[in-house]
Amino acid sequence: KTDVNVSLSGSMASCLYWSMEKQEWTSEGCQAGNESTPQGIACVCNHLTSFGGDFLVPPNPIDFDVVILAFSDIAESRNYSVIATVGTVLMVYLFVVVLARRADRKDRKKVRASLSQAKDDHASYEVTIATDIWINSGTTADVALIVCGENATSDVIVIRHADFPNRILFARGNNDRFIIHVPTPLGKLLRVKIWHDNEGNSPAWLLRSVTVHATNSEDRYVFPCNRWLAVDKDDGMLDCTLTPHYGLSALKTSFAEKSANDFADDHLWVSVVARSPCNFFSRVQRATCCLSLFTSAMIANAMFYNI
């Protein structure tokens, strides 16, 4: 018995013509003849019109045994550029993974801090302070705020970094939540005044919004900010007074925030750097997905090379 290696290749051809009625290419009344070859199409039609051809050529098969053999004997194959490309990609990936791992560890310290302002009082509110997602948006300063309602006003609420040694407050992308207690219900909320003491290595703060939720009801108030509290940015002020948005203004604010968050969290490449700390899809996982996508694109390009 003799082993015979046989190579098979296939292609799919179709005869098309432009239909003036349907305004599209169609194969009605036409078919590819037996004389068709990969270099040309013989059309058999039952009407006279202008014709065109369409070929579907399968991609180049990749024999991984040959690839491994070529890598094992690089001196003979001389594929130095391939080795350099693959090595560079892997080195960049490992470098990014190291940085992403460090960032993931820091992000774990940024997720959710809680604070109880007082004890044994009659009304409580959950306050969420959202820092913007862009780089250097966080602050190292201590923050204070006052919540004003129709019926009452809260005391000055001071949030110090030193009170949470195991957490990183007001960092980029943070949603810091804490509970405040007041002697009487505040009623309908009118405004929130918030400021910081401009201390630390990076006191400039890009505050996105403050959300106040009455824990004993469904009332939730969103106070958009979207501005810097810094002496060297915007108007140079360290404090601002926020009012709740309703209707169209609230819709515009929500749309802008969602667009920014989706871009930072859902764009695979950008999210490796700009990912929100509250997202469970880690930076290392995103970097690995980027590597998989990049190498898959390289293989696809090799399969369709010169086709």
LORO-544511 format. One line per field, with one value per residue (C-alpha): x, y, z. Coordinates in steps of 0.02 Angstrom, whole numbers, plus 50000, padded with zeros to 5 digits. Example, Ala and Ser with C-alpha at 12.3 -4.5 7.8 and 13.67 -1.06 7.14 Angstrom:
! LORO-544511
east	[50615|50684]
north	[49775|49947]
up	[50390|50357]
! end
This chain:
! LORO-544511
east	[50000|50058|50004|49953|49932|49788|49756|49579|49521|49348|49261|49083|49032|48869|48805|48716|48632|48569|48379|48310|48145|48218|48371|48485|48597|48500|48532|48356|48366|48555|48673|48857|48900|49010|49148|49173|49346|49427|49494|49328|49141|49036|48857|48704|48553|48380|48379|48493|48560|48721|48801|48922|49008|49038|49169|49182|49359|49397|49537|49711|49720|49847|49946|50003|50122|50216|50211|50284|50417|50465|50481|50587|50710|50714|50888|50822|50652|50725|50560|50647|50514|50378|50477|50510|50326|50260|50393|50356|50168|50194|50316|50196|50055|50156|50204|50022|49965|50087|50023|49841|49863|49928|49783|49657|49726|49706|49530|49478|49513|49405|49240|49109|49148|49015|49001|48875|48858|48757|48666|48489|48409|48243|48285|48425|48485|48604|48722|48821|48963|49018|49189|49215|49294|49436|49617|49667|49485|49502|49553|49663|49574|49446|49268|49122|48942|48774|48606|48464|48279|48113|48093|48271|48456|48585|48740|48906|48957|49146|49223|49407|49525|49604|49439|49450|49630|49584|49489|49533|49398|49351|49465|49437|49272|49222|49044|49070|48914|48879|48730|48688|48563|48467|48347|48200|48160|48229|48076|48092|48276|48320|48510|48675|48827|48992|49173|49347|49498|49622|49745|49854|49962|49820|49675|49595|49429|49314|49148|49017|48863|48789|48640|48534|48411|48291|48310|48131|48052|48079|48130|48295|48374|48515|48622|48732|48896|49015|49143|49310|49329|49507|49602|49688|49539|49372|49327|49454|49320|49332|49146|48984|48799|48704|48518|48422|48379|48208|48130|48233|48382|48391|48378|48522|48629|48590|48628|48796|48845|48791|48884|49045|49026|48988|49138|49253|49183|49126|49262|49379|49542|49504|49432|49600|49651|49485|49384|49274|49330|49152|49153|49185|49272|49452|49590|49691|49542|49517|49701|49692|49539|49635|49777|49654|49571|49738|49808|49644|49655|49834|49779|49632|49748|49864|49717|49658|49831|49842|49661]
north	[50000|50174|50331|50471|50651|50739|50926|50986|51163|51230|51388|51444|51544|51629|51726|51888|52027|52198|52202|52373|52329|52269|52383|52242|52104|51942|51771|51741|51652|51631|51498|51458|51341|51187|51283|51396|51396|51489|51612|51647|51614|51546|51606|51518|51634|51635|51824|51958|52089|52146|52011|52001|51862|51827|51712|51649|51586|51490|51559|51488|51338|51352|51194|51216|51068|51165|51322|51232|51152|51321|51394|51247|51272|51460|51462|51372|51456|51630|51692|51816|51949|51830|51784|51967|52013|51874|51906|52092|52062|51943|52060|52206|52096|52042|52223|52279|52134|52185|52364|52307|52190|52332|52443|52304|52290|52477|52470|52346|52480|52606|52513|52570|52654|52684|52817|52841|53025|53006|52879|52850|52982|52976|52992|52922|52955|52864|52987|52934|53045|53002|53052|53065|52919|53011|53006|53121|53156|53097|53201|53174|53312|53288|53326|53406|53435|53500|53432|53560|53516|53605|53555|53550|53558|53430|53469|53486|53310|53290|53140|53117|52998|52958|52884|52748|52683|52528|52621|52749|52882|52998|52910|52910|52823|52801|52794|52824|52783|52824|52843|53004|53018|53176|53216|53254|53215|53347|53345|53381|53411|53580|53586|53512|53616|53522|53575|53510|53574|53571|53461|53317|53285|53296|53398|53445|53352|53322|53289|53206|53205|53183|53068|53069|52929|52927|52752|52744|52794|52786|52969|52988|53154|53173|53330|53340|53434|53386|53519|53540|53591|53657|53819|53794|53735|53806|53955|53914|53880|53737|53733|53727|53722|53589|53582|53428|53410|53360|53321|53360|53424|53261|53163|53260|53234|53048|53028|53116|53013|52849|52888|52925|52771|52656|52719|52693|52523|52444|52496|52347|52439|52602|52513|52434|52609|52697|52556|52604|52527|52466|52355|52170|52144|52170|52257|52096|52007|52150|52150|51963|51987|52121|51997|51864|51986|52047|51873|51816|51963|51914|51735|51797|51910|51763|51656|51787|51846|51868|51816]
up	[50000|49959|50051|49937|49996|49913|49928|49903|49876|49850|49795|49771|49619|49573|49423|49461|49366|49419|49435|49392|49477|49642|49635|49691|49626|49599|49524|49456|49288|49299|49359|49348|49204|49207|49119|49271|49347|49493|49363|49276|49279|49136|49160|49089|49088|49007|48979|48909|49027|49107|49213|49356|49452|49634|49709|49887|49911|50071|50180|50186|50303|50442|50475|50654|50638|50505|50612|50763|50654|50583|50758|50816|50672|50661|50581|50428|50414|50451|50522|50636|50612|50669|50825|50862|50839|50949|51082|51084|51102|51248|51335|51319|51384|51537|51573|51561|51672|51809|51807|51793|51942|52049|51995|52035|52211|52236|52166|52301|52431|52340|52340|52463|52626|52759|52893|53032|53076|53237|53344|53407|53295|53204|53019|52914|52737|52623|52540|52387|52329|52152|52088|51900|51807|51719|51773|51918|51960|52141|52291|52443|52538|52677|52622|52712|52663|52725|52666|52667|52662|52679|52861|52928|52888|52937|53037|52948|52896|52890|52803|52841|52755|52923|52984|52849|52851|52750|52614|52482|52483|52339|52216|52028|51987|52169|52231|52417|52518|52699|52815|52906|53049|53091|53235|53120|52938|52820|52708|52524|52490|52417|52403|52457|52497|52482|52498|52544|52641|52495|52589|52530|52379|52253|52323|52156|52142|51993|52079|51971|52082|52255|52279|52437|52472|52619|52692|52755|52588|52400|52388|52296|52249|52125|52137|51980|51992|51849|51893|51978|52158|52149|52165|51997|51893|51835|51944|52080|52211|52337|52375|52277|52311|52215|52175|52118|51934|51873|51704|51548|51647|51743|51580|51502|51656|51663|51478|51494|51646|51567|51405|51500|51611|51465|51368|51517|51567|51403|51280|51293|51260|51351|51503|51544|51601|51635|51715|51862|52029|52058|51903|51936|51767|51822|51725|51711|51633|51511|51463|51431|51321|51224|51196|51136|51017|50949|50919|50840|50720|50677|50638|50534|50434|50401|50343|50218|50163|49972|49945]
! end
